Amino acid sequence: MPVLTRRMALGTLAGGALAQPTRPSEIKITVLSTMLSGAFTGEWGFAAMIEIDGKRILFDTGNRPETVLNNLREMKMDLAGVPSVILTHHHRDHTGGLVTLRRDAMARDPKSIATAYGGKGILLPRKPANDFVLIKAEYEATGAKLQEIAKPTAIAPHIWLTGPVPRVHGERNWSGNSLLRADDRDAEDTIPEDQALVIDTNQGLIVVSGCGHAGIVNILTYARKAIRATNIYAVIGGFHLFDANDQKLEWTAKQLAPMGIIYFLAAHCTGVEATVRLRELLKLPPERMTIAQVGRRFESGRGISTGRS
């Protein structure tokens, strides 16, 4: 999927007037890596296959090199022909499978997983060392490339990457265990490159996150500001709320309530107890807000399913 300018993403008529391409209608998102395993292999990590009107893109790559590959094989899915992967941030639990997946898929189609989109800052020096720098070198040795996203960018019509999300609200959704090296000084690593995927549909925005280190409120607020001021149709992925106290969860729910969230599939670091509490506060039924397992799916027009017949 080539990166588009905002004008190209909107489309143009022959006479020069802007036209609006049809918004995506068939979206299917399948969880490939998270802690709850179901019938597959679980781990501390996240990855998902995103299918949009028949086009596919990989979202994060899990933690262990083989986890996502093995789960794909169990699901009878293949990354051959999938051109790109979105990397939400540099942490290994989202980038650890990148090289393995690229090498496996390129054996059948050299163009598979040949472009990785990372938020600006994904290569910044860290303490402990930024492991992704080494992963990038191995990945690019296969002929692939990393493209850093600095601002909201359409990678296809109505399919956006946020780039780094402004931290308008003081959400501290990171562990604080590492330092960022900048201007010859060490500072707390807030994972500034953290980005999300936003799909603009007729039902509202679908937002997919890896860890949500920028904060779920900041992410959804920015998506509505930068892409389209509409309701949130679905929220999928990790949002680093597993250790949030009730005060933080109450504040979070208060901010999310006006956004009109219809579906919420919580994975990875969102946390089981936090998800249940947020569901109570948001007054969403379990069939519309639940905890992800490997293999569980969200489908536009159908909602959340187990992913198994």
C-alpha positions as a Python dict, from the first residue, in 0.01 Angstrom:
ca = {
    (1, 'M'): (0, 0, 0),
    (2, 'P'): (172, 323, -112),
    (3, 'V'): (177, 625, 114),
    (4, 'L'): (-60, 890, -16),
    (5, 'T'): (-77, 1261, 34),
    (6, 'R'): (-394, 1391, 199),
    (7, 'R'): (-516, 1522, -137),
    (8, 'M'): (-453, 1188, -308),
    (9, 'A'): (-625, 1006, -23),
    (10, 'L'): (-937, 1216, -79),
    (11, 'G'): (-923, 1172, -457),
    (12, 'T'): (-968, 1420, -741),
    (13, 'L'): (-1217, 1464, -1024),
    (14, 'A'): (-1103, 1532, -1381),
    (15, 'G'): (-1206, 1894, -1340),
    (16, 'G'): (-991, 1936, -1031),
    (17, 'A'): (-1262, 1917, -765),
    (18, 'L'): (-1206, 1678, -479),
    (19, 'A'): (-1406, 1357, -477),
    (20, 'Q'): (-1456, 1120, -186),
    (21, 'P'): (-1366, 757, -261),
    (22, 'T'): (-1597, 497, -120),
    (23, 'R'): (-1510, 419, 240),
    (24, 'P'): (-1403, 63, 318),
    (25, 'S'): (-1696, -168, 389),
    (26, 'E'): (-1551, -517, 441),
    (27, 'I'): (-1307, -514, 732),
    (28, 'K'): (-1185, -823, 915),
    (29, 'I'): (-924, -809, 1192),
    (30, 'T'): (-785, -1137, 1328),
    (31, 'V'): (-570, -1148, 1642),
    (32, 'L'): (-247, -1342, 1579),
    (33, 'S'): (-61, -1278, 1906),
    (34, 'T'): (-183, -1198, 2256),
    (35, 'M'): (-166, -1363, 2598),
    (36, 'L'): (-487, -1569, 2591),
    (37, 'S'): (-423, -1854, 2354),
    (38, 'G'): (-756, -2024, 2288),
    (39, 'A'): (-673, -2306, 2048),
    (40, 'F'): (-349, -2142, 1935),
    (41, 'T'): (-21, -2020, 2093),
    (42, 'G'): (-28, -1725, 2332),
    (43, 'E'): (251, -1492, 2446),
    (44, 'W'): (315, -1147, 2592),
    (45, 'G'): (289, -962, 2263),
    (46, 'F'): (51, -845, 1993),
    (47, 'A'): (-5, -895, 1623),
    (48, 'A'): (-309, -895, 1396),
    (49, 'M'): (-402, -958, 1034),
    (50, 'I'): (-606, -672, 894),
    (51, 'E'): (-815, -731, 582),
    (52, 'I'): (-980, -431, 419),
    (53, 'D'): (-1195, -490, 112),
    (54, 'G'): (-976, -787, 19),
    (55, 'K'): (-642, -614, 77),
    (56, 'R'): (-429, -739, 366),
    (57, 'I'): (-177, -575, 595),
    (58, 'L'): (6, -714, 898),
    (59, 'F'): (-15, -518, 1223),
    (60, 'D'): (280, -576, 1461),
    (61, 'T'): (461, -912, 1467),
    (62, 'G'): (440, -1053, 1819),
    (63, 'N'): (723, -1132, 2058),
    (64, 'R'): (890, -1467, 1990),
    (65, 'P'): (1022, -1517, 1635),
    (66, 'E'): (798, -1817, 1561),
    (67, 'T'): (472, -1745, 1746),
    (68, 'V'): (284, -1554, 1476),
    (69, 'L'): (420, -1779, 1200),
    (70, 'N'): (298, -2091, 1379),
    (71, 'N'): (-41, -1938, 1452),
    (72, 'L'): (-80, -1834, 1089),
    (73, 'R'): (-11, -2191, 980),
    (74, 'E'): (-266, -2325, 1228),
    (75, 'M'): (-521, -2079, 1092),
    (76, 'K'): (-436, -2172, 731),
    (77, 'M'): (-332, -1813, 662),
    (78, 'D'): (-27, -1698, 467),
    (79, 'L'): (163, -1367, 453),
    (80, 'A'): (278, -1427, 94),
    (81, 'G'): (136, -1138, -107),
    (82, 'V'): (89, -915, 200),
    (83, 'P'): (303, -613, 105),
    (84, 'S'): (354, -431, 433),
    (85, 'V'): (354, -437, 810),
    (86, 'I'): (270, -167, 1063),
    (87, 'L'): (501, -147, 1366),
    (88, 'T'): (344, 47, 1649),
    (89, 'H'): (668, 99, 1846),
    (90, 'H'): (1014, -47, 1905),
    (91, 'H'): (941, -296, 2185),
    (92, 'R'): (1033, -657, 2108),
    (93, 'D'): (687, -789, 2200),
    (94, 'H'): (565, -611, 1884),
    (95, 'T'): (868, -648, 1657),
    (96, 'G'): (1019, -985, 1754),
    (97, 'G'): (862, -1182, 1468),
    (98, 'L'): (944, -934, 1190),
    (99, 'V'): (1249, -1100, 1037),
    (100, 'T'): (1111, -1454, 1060),
    (101, 'L'): (784, -1351, 897),
    (102, 'R'): (959, -1159, 619),
    (103, 'R'): (1194, -1447, 538),
    (104, 'D'): (916, -1703, 536),
    (105, 'A'): (679, -1501, 315),
    (106, 'M'): (944, -1379, 70),
    (107, 'A'): (1032, -1739, -14),
    (108, 'R'): (697, -1751, -196),
    (109, 'D'): (670, -1384, -296),
    (110, 'P'): (976, -1154, -270),
    (111, 'K'): (752, -846, -230),
    (112, 'S'): (584, -980, 83),
    (113, 'I'): (628, -777, 405),
    (114, 'A'): (876, -565, 210),
    (115, 'T'): (775, -235, 373),
    (116, 'A'): (749, -168, 745),
    (117, 'Y'): (584, 150, 873),
    (118, 'G'): (720, 270, 1207),
    (119, 'G'): (643, 589, 1394),
    (120, 'K'): (907, 863, 1388),
    (121, 'G'): (1148, 791, 1672),
    (122, 'I'): (1134, 413, 1656),
    (123, 'L'): (1513, 407, 1606),
    (124, 'L'): (1607, 649, 1884),
    (125, 'P'): (1889, 528, 2112),
    (126, 'R'): (1772, 381, 2440),
    (127, 'K'): (1904, 242, 2767),
    (128, 'P'): (1884, -58, 2774),
    (129, 'A'): (1976, -71, 2405),
    (130, 'N'): (1704, -39, 2142),
    (131, 'D'): (1684, -400, 2015),
    (132, 'F'): (1484, -289, 1714),
    (133, 'V'): (1795, -129, 1561),
    (134, 'L'): (1941, -479, 1518),
    (135, 'I'): (1609, -619, 1398),
    (136, 'K'): (1590, -343, 1137),
    (137, 'A'): (1938, -430, 1008),
    (138, 'E'): (1840, -796, 964),
    (139, 'Y'): (1510, -698, 806),
    (140, 'E'): (1666, -458, 554),
    (141, 'A'): (1934, -716, 468),
    (142, 'T'): (1652, -912, 303),
    (143, 'G'): (1584, -621, 66),
    (144, 'A'): (1300, -475, 272),
    (145, 'K'): (1278, -118, 401),
    (146, 'L'): (1156, 75, 704),
    (147, 'Q'): (957, 393, 649),
    (148, 'E'): (917, 627, 946),
    (149, 'I'): (581, 803, 981),
    (150, 'A'): (602, 1150, 1136),
    (151, 'K'): (240, 1268, 1105),
    (152, 'P'): (-105, 1135, 1012),
    (153, 'T'): (-51, 959, 681),
    (154, 'A'): (-289, 775, 449),
    (155, 'I'): (-141, 446, 329),
    (156, 'A'): (-452, 390, 114),
    (157, 'P'): (-781, 580, 81),
    (158, 'H'): (-943, 608, 425),
    (159, 'I'): (-669, 397, 587),
    (160, 'W'): (-443, 605, 809),
    (161, 'L'): (-145, 581, 1038),
    (162, 'T'): (-149, 840, 1314),
    (163, 'G'): (228, 870, 1346),
    (164, 'P'): (335, 982, 1695),
    (165, 'V'): (30, 1079, 1900),
    (166, 'P'): (35, 1411, 2092),
    (167, 'R'): (11, 1358, 2468),
    (168, 'V'): (-262, 1613, 2537),
    (169, 'H'): (-389, 1426, 2842),
    (170, 'G'): (-146, 1315, 3111),
    (171, 'E'): (-189, 940, 3059),
    (172, 'R'): (120, 749, 3177),
    (173, 'N'): (75, 427, 2986),
    (174, 'W'): (429, 296, 2991),
    (175, 'S'): (644, 110, 3243),
    (176, 'G'): (918, 369, 3294),
    (177, 'N'): (1189, 102, 3285),
    (178, 'S'): (1402, 253, 3010),
    (179, 'L'): (1573, 579, 2922),
    (180, 'L'): (1582, 774, 2598),
    (181, 'R'): (1913, 924, 2484),
    (182, 'A'): (1866, 1267, 2327),
    (183, 'D'): (2078, 1582, 2310),
    (184, 'D'): (2358, 1403, 2501),
    (185, 'R'): (2126, 1353, 2798),
    (186, 'D'): (1916, 1066, 2929),
    (187, 'A'): (1544, 1119, 2979),
    (188, 'E'): (1251, 895, 3062),
    (189, 'D'): (1149, 689, 2762),
    (190, 'T'): (781, 767, 2704),
    (191, 'I'): (784, 566, 2378),
    (192, 'P'): (722, 883, 2174),
    (193, 'E'): (696, 691, 1843),
    (194, 'D'): (381, 503, 1951),
    (195, 'Q'): (129, 504, 1665),
    (196, 'A'): (-207, 350, 1577),
    (197, 'L'): (-396, 248, 1263),
    (198, 'V'): (-725, 421, 1184),
    (199, 'I'): (-976, 292, 927),
    (200, 'D'): (-1244, 545, 833),
    (201, 'T'): (-1570, 360, 764),
    (202, 'N'): (-1932, 464, 719),
    (203, 'Q'): (-2001, 327, 1067),
    (204, 'G'): (-1726, 540, 1223),
    (205, 'L'): (-1354, 498, 1293),
    (206, 'I'): (-1190, 164, 1361),
    (207, 'V'): (-876, 219, 1571),
    (208, 'V'): (-614, -54, 1615),
    (209, 'S'): (-336, -15, 1874),
    (210, 'G'): (-40, -228, 1977),
    (211, 'C'): (19, -111, 2334),
    (212, 'G'): (-139, 232, 2344),
    (213, 'H'): (159, 387, 2520),
    (214, 'A'): (32, 730, 2413),
    (215, 'G'): (-287, 662, 2612),
    (216, 'I'): (-620, 539, 2481),
    (217, 'V'): (-786, 878, 2533),
    (218, 'N'): (-506, 1062, 2355),
    (219, 'I'): (-515, 811, 2067),
    (220, 'L'): (-889, 823, 2009),
    (221, 'T'): (-903, 1200, 2054),
    (222, 'Y'): (-625, 1245, 1798),
    (223, 'A'): (-787, 1002, 1553),
    (224, 'R'): (-1110, 1203, 1562),
    (225, 'K'): (-922, 1531, 1524),
    (226, 'A'): (-673, 1430, 1255),
    (227, 'I'): (-884, 1195, 1043),
    (228, 'R'): (-1256, 1256, 1094),
    (229, 'A'): (-1471, 1391, 1375),
    (230, 'T'): (-1708, 1099, 1406),
    (231, 'N'): (-1786, 818, 1648),
    (232, 'I'): (-1550, 530, 1725),
    (233, 'Y'): (-1695, 220, 1563),
    (234, 'A'): (-1440, -25, 1704),
    (235, 'V'): (-1135, -23, 1931),
    (236, 'I'): (-899, -319, 1896),
    (237, 'G'): (-564, -413, 2051),
    (238, 'G'): (-352, -329, 2353),
    (239, 'F'): (-390, -16, 2566),
    (240, 'H'): (-157, -70, 2865),
    (241, 'L'): (-423, -44, 3133),
    (242, 'F'): (-346, -372, 3311),
    (243, 'D'): (-214, -196, 3622),
    (244, 'A'): (-455, 100, 3619),
    (245, 'N'): (-634, 177, 3946),
    (246, 'D'): (-1008, 242, 3963),
    (247, 'Q'): (-962, 618, 3965),
    (248, 'K'): (-776, 605, 3635),
    (249, 'L'): (-1029, 366, 3483),
    (250, 'E'): (-1318, 590, 3591),
    (251, 'W'): (-1146, 892, 3433),
    (252, 'T'): (-1076, 693, 3117),
    (253, 'A'): (-1436, 578, 3087),
    (254, 'K'): (-1562, 933, 3138),
    (255, 'Q'): (-1348, 1054, 2846),
    (256, 'L'): (-1443, 762, 2621),
    (257, 'A'): (-1818, 764, 2684),
    (258, 'P'): (-1901, 1056, 2448),
    (259, 'M'): (-1706, 893, 2163),
    (260, 'G'): (-1983, 641, 2094),
    (261, 'I'): (-1771, 326, 2100),
    (262, 'I'): (-1970, 32, 1963),
    (263, 'Y'): (-1714, -252, 1980),
    (264, 'F'): (-1405, -297, 2198),
    (265, 'L'): (-1179, -602, 2157),
    (266, 'A'): (-916, -565, 2429),
    (267, 'A'): (-588, -751, 2382),
    (268, 'H'): (-235, -775, 2521),
    (269, 'C'): (-159, -517, 2792),
    (270, 'T'): (-513, -381, 2829),
    (271, 'G'): (-562, -628, 3112),
    (272, 'V'): (-845, -863, 3201),
    (273, 'E'): (-965, -687, 3516),
    (274, 'A'): (-927, -343, 3358),
    (275, 'T'): (-1132, -453, 3057),
    (276, 'V'): (-1413, -588, 3274),
    (277, 'R'): (-1418, -270, 3483),
    (278, 'L'): (-1416, -44, 3176),
    (279, 'R'): (-1697, -250, 3026),
    (280, 'E'): (-1905, -187, 3340),
    (281, 'L'): (-1829, 185, 3333),
    (282, 'L'): (-1902, 219, 2960),
    (283, 'K'): (-2218, 7, 2995),
    (284, 'L'): (-2128, -212, 2699),
    (285, 'P'): (-2258, -571, 2682),
    (286, 'P'): (-2003, -858, 2678),
    (287, 'E'): (-2075, -940, 2314),
    (288, 'R'): (-1957, -591, 2219),
    (289, 'M'): (-1667, -550, 2462),
    (290, 'T'): (-1457, -850, 2547),
    (291, 'I'): (-1104, -984, 2590),
    (292, 'A'): (-915, -1103, 2284),
    (293, 'Q'): (-781, -1452, 2235),
    (294, 'V'): (-549, -1559, 1956),
    (295, 'G'): (-780, -1629, 1663),
    (296, 'R'): (-1062, -1400, 1777),
    (297, 'R'): (-1192, -1166, 1509),
    (298, 'F'): (-1372, -840, 1460),
    (299, 'E'): (-1571, -810, 1135),
    (300, 'S'): (-1752, -498, 1019),
    (301, 'G'): (-2127, -548, 1024),
    (302, 'R'): (-2091, -869, 1229),
    (303, 'G'): (-1902, -770, 1540),
    (304, 'I'): (-1672, -989, 1748),
    (305, 'S'): (-1647, -1364, 1696),
    (306, 'T'): (-1419, -1645, 1817),
    (307, 'G'): (-1269, -1691, 1472),
    (308, 'R'): (-1352, -2062, 1472),
    (309, 'S'): (-1645, -2236, 1309),
}
